[in-house]
Amino acid sequence: MSHSEDVQKRTFTNWANNYLNDRGYEIKDLFTDLDDGLMLINLLEIISSKKLGRYNRKPSLKFQMGENLTLCFSFLASENIKLVNINNEDIWDHNPRLILGLLWTIILRYQVNRVSATAEGPAATSAKNAILQWVSSRSREDVKSFSDFNDGRILSKLVNHLSRLAGQERPFDVDALDTADGFGNNDAAIKKAEEAPLGIRALIDADVLVTPKPDDMSCMTYISAYIAKENELLGGRPWNPEDSLDLQYTVSGPGVSSPVDEQADTYVLILIKDSDGNVVTSAPEEQPASPGATTEGEGSPEVPADDGLTPVAAPVSAASVQVEVFNPEGDQLSVAPLQTQEDGHLRADYATGDQGGYVITIKDSKGSHVADSPYEVTVGPLPDAANSKAYGPGLVSPPVAIETHFFVEARNTKGDLIAAPPAGGLAKSKEPVTVTVTAPETGAVLPSSIDVNEESIRNVVFSPESQGVHIVEVKVGGEHVVGSPFQVPVRNKASGAQSKAYGPGLEAGNTAGAEAQFTVEVCDEEGNAIPVTGVVTDEATGALAHDAASVVVTNPAGEAVAVVLTANEDGTRGAAYTPSEKGTYGVAVVVDGEPVPGSEFTVAILGAPTGGSSSAEGVGLERPLAGQPAPFVVTVRDVDGDVIPLRADRPADAELVKVAVRDAAGQEVPFTSTIAEDGTVQVEYLPPAAGKYEVDVLVGEEHVPGSTFSPEIRPDYDASKCEAFGPGLESAADHVDTDFFVRVRDAAGNDVACLPLEEGVTESDTNPTGHVNVKITGPDGEEVPAQLTPASDGTMKVSYEPTSVGDHQVEVLVNGDGVPGSVFTVPVGSGADVSKTKVEGKGTKKADTENPTEFVVTPRTASKDARPAGADEITATVTDADGEDIPATVTDNGDGTYTVAYQPTKPVNHEVDVKVNGETVPKAPFKVKVNVGADANNCTGEGMGLNAPMVNEETHFFVIKRDKNNEVAAFDPETDNFTCEIVDPSGKAVEAALVIVGSEQPAATEETEEAEATEEEAAAPAAAEETEETEGDDSAAATEAADEHTGAYRVTYTPLVPGRHTIKLCINGKAIKRSPFRVNVRKAATVSMNVDGIKINDVAVKIKEGTSTHIIHELPGGRFLKISFDVGRPEDADPSDDEDEVAGEEEEEEQQQEEAAAPAAAAGSADESAAAEEAAPTAEAPKDAAPAEAAAVEEEIAA
């Protein structure tokens, strides 16, 4: 099999499968798969869209296969397709040449001839020529054979053509293809065509197209699929060259460029190019006819030779472009037929009418707008360069490397500003202003831009890249404006950091309505001054424009305030603005786009100065001295009362305050006026003589409050000649009146008598009274009142009373000046005599650790008179034996006495030091004995006197002192204030004796402190007598009891009536534990005892055999009798009997005790339970029973 047969076999197989796949068939081997006729029957039915009739669908026998093949040949004959030398045997013999011929005949009839007949072009002699002509027209290449497909450009162009028809972008940049890689180019085109949206099956491989002589039948089969796809995409309409040319329209000419002159002929130019940049609007010499189609003589698989015809690329005719013009009323104007110019442009002429907005539309053959159509054109006066002008910083002296700008006022022949071109049109062609900026040396044209503002003024922006003279051409309507071309010197850039702005206009004190001025110095980055670069725009004011420096001032509302920039003689700039209202203004100072240090400045503008809010004050407006300078100060304020600081370097400020001074005769008095650093005006004049003067003070044209002032000029008393003397200038004592005297003299040294003033008069020109002033200041800075009274000898007597100890400063002034020696320092001592100070109270002798103690300090004078309240300083220091300080408080009692209180914390001796006005009082420091303090909550009472005492019998009890830790301590009558209050049932007090056991001291009171020694002496003989009475056993018992309660209080009392008594026990005013006590006082019970038993109140008491018991009886004098005895049992008693009788005996015993107790309770107490308890023989003896007495009785009973 030859190479061409192999190529055809693959191509035809792919072609057939392209249809058979729809029915689920596929030819794998074209030469063997046609044997049963099924493939061929299905292929013919698909491509012919006809049915072949009944056939064997599952042929297994050869005759069945033959019937199917015969059916196919018969169908082809019915379709007028001649088959030469082919039958069933040729199919079964697998004859390659005949089988390929059969397939080519089918392809030629049902695909190639059909699609080639639709390809427009000159009449073709064969299907091949028709296909090649179609390729030439679509690729715009002169394609003569399929060998022209070798480099891949032709097939890529066909894919581009169909992609454009499918609404896709062109996938291949044909001009950029590498023609040496024909295989790669064709392979890419075949694969791209196979993709959506084209979907052309790859019937051939790229190697078919790169051979020197590609197989015609295979190529025709494949390319005919492209023609079929075009027909499908066109949807039945004829092909237009514009469909694949991708035309580009360019519209120009005065007829679409605003403005267009009114009532004038104009035209529009249209240039059409293809995507390769070729002009396609030239007229062809010959219009090709559509190609014909043949069906006969093309059944041979042999490839015919080229016919030599050269296809011509279809051009775009002038008739395919439509131009319409509409006037402002919407009427369509006449447009002359388009004429093709020599350069390929199409020209459309039309005539304008009245001025206004015109619309020009330009459409292609499809009716679509081209380029920027529709165009909005303004018809009216033409630009006039002679009436136009250019100005601005960019034409003066702009800085290098900084964007600059200038303005162009483009006007028409009527002098009107030309508005911006309408949006949507050809902006550049319509813009009447053109600008060219040429750099020095290189001659390079710098980029520039033009913007049109709302006022129709153009703003041209450019950035000079080097220093030197630049040439700037400005044209309007193609003509130079006045001054163009401009020679623009580009200077060095100014530095904001090196430049500065300063002056009063940037500082406080400026007022509304007054011009505020400041200075701007412009320097480059090296600090070199840059002279004024702007131009004077107003000869009257010298105002600059377009300078390197620019100033923007905004008012409190953020609105711009007019600023005038002028050139100073020293090369700096002067800036001035006039604020119109009070508030905070912003001042931005910028040089070449950079702010100077401090910018934006914030300037507080005050209201306009007004005399009504201003003030004038000082000696010169009050009582100046004749012959002495009389100064006063004027403070300028605005209407809100805010101070306006004036400045000497602000010319307007120097004339703002007006002053006039006149003497008593009405003559003008010279004065000086100076603006001080604090912004006030300092005025001073020298009154030549005493008298009433007049002083006018005005701010602007308005008097300040008080003007005209009427100062009284005083006589010239000379303080340096005056004298102050007396004890009140030497020393004094606090709260003690003292005085001194002032002698007044004039400048000649003559005495001038101080006389009493007339009623209602404060001073006089001839009387120095009223001109003498005294100020006394105490050590605490407080002023001490002084009383001035003219003395009989003409001096001025000054009296005062110091109120504190320490140095006092006494200032003596005459006519406001200090006399010699003034200010005087007067030492003031204490008025209290510490040796006469009285210190009283327990707190200087004894104290305890639980209760605050205090004493009273009474300062007195040397004559022992009381001191005023608060006149003295009392200090007290309390130190314990360990050297630790104890806090002490001093309270002013408001009556000249002071109470010192403190609270010891340790039971050790303390020292109390007391000082009056820093001096120690007599006998200080005091030695204070500190005992353990009693804690009332822990103190207890115990003894028969608190339990069941007998009426009319002396009884007692003990009170035990305990501290806060519940430790027992001894009472101290000087520090422990113990009280006892006993009340019988009727509320009557019962007397009681209180004695500390061991010391036999009664309770201490304030009345008994001074009589302690006397009582001790009186008690000595009684104590001796009592000792004699208690000698022997009684003495021993008493001693034992005393040892147990040493340091406790023993309280002895005799109740006189039975019943409940109330005993209230307090220590330092606080009730002890369980106080008040409720004690039942009873009548005494009688007890008898003999061999027959024991009776209480004649009631027998049964006592169990074999037990021990006792009876306690209270004896007079607080002593007790305890009787103890044993009850035996019979020798023949059976121990077991005890168990049987226990319950009954116990019950009987309880009954007997109750019977015995009943009469005792009725006789001795109102409390029945307490009496029964005391009568019971089993009662325990109290702790304070006398054991010695009980032992003696026991011995007596035993005997």
Beta strands, then each sheet from edge to edge (+ up, - down):
strand 1: 248-252
strand 2: 265-273
strand 3: 322-326
strand 4: 332-333
strand 5: 339-340
strand 6: 346-351
strand 7: 356-363
strand 8: 375-379
strand 9: 389-391
strand 10: 404-409
strand 11: 433-438
strand 12: 445-446
strand 13: 448-452
strand 14: 458-462
strand 15: 468-476
strand 16: 479-480
strand 17: 486-490
strand 18: 494-502
strand 19: 516-524
strand 20: 535-538
strand 21: 543-545
strand 22: 549-554
strand 23: 560-561
strand 24: 563-567
strand 25: 573-577
strand 26: 583-591
strand 27: 594-595
strand 28: 601-605
strand 29: 609-617
strand 30: 630-638
strand 31: 657-662
strand 32: 671-675
strand 33: 681-685
strand 34: 691-692
strand 35: 694-699
strand 36: 702-703
strand 37: 712-713
strand 38: 723-725
strand 39: 732-733
strand 40: 738-745
strand 41: 751-752
strand 42: 772-777
strand 43: 783-784
strand 44: 786-790
strand 45: 796-800
strand 46: 806-814
strand 47: 817-818
strand 48: 824-829
strand 49: 838-840
strand 50: 846-848
strand 51: 853-858
strand 52: 874-880
strand 53: 885-886
strand 54: 888-892
strand 55: 898-902
strand 56: 910-916
strand 57: 919-920
strand 58: 926-931
strand 59: 940-942
strand 60: 955-962
strand 61: 968-969
strand 62: 978-983
strand 63: 989-990
strand 64: 992-996
strand 65: 1001-1002
strand 66: 1049-1053
strand 67: 1059-1067
strand 68: 1070-1071
strand 69: 1077-1081
strand 70: 1087-1090
strand 71: 1093-1096
strand 72: 1099-1101
strand 73: 1108-1115
strand 74: 1119-1126
sheet 1: 1+ 2- 6+ 5-
sheet 2: 4+ 3- 7+ 8-
sheet 3: 9+ 10- 14+ 13-
sheet 4: 12+ 11- 15+ 16-
sheet 5: 12+ 11- 15+ 17-
sheet 6: 18+ 19- 25+ 24-
sheet 7: 20+ 21-
sheet 8: 23+ 22- 26+ 27-
sheet 9: 23+ 22- 26+ 28-
sheet 10: 29+ 30- 33+ 32-
sheet 11: 31+ 35- 36+
sheet 12: 34+ 37-
sheet 13: 38+ 40- 41+
sheet 14: 38+ 40- 45+ 44-
sheet 15: 39+ 48+ 46- 42+ 43-
sheet 16: 39+ 48+ 46- 47+
sheet 17: 49+ 51- 55+ 54-
sheet 18: 50+ 58+ 56- 52+ 53-
sheet 19: 50+ 58+ 56- 57+
sheet 20: 59+ 60- 61+
sheet 21: 59+ 60- 66+ 64- 65+
sheet 22: 63+ 62- 67+ 68-
sheet 23: 63+ 62- 67+ 69-
sheet 24: 70+ 71- 72+
sheet 25: 73+ 74-
end
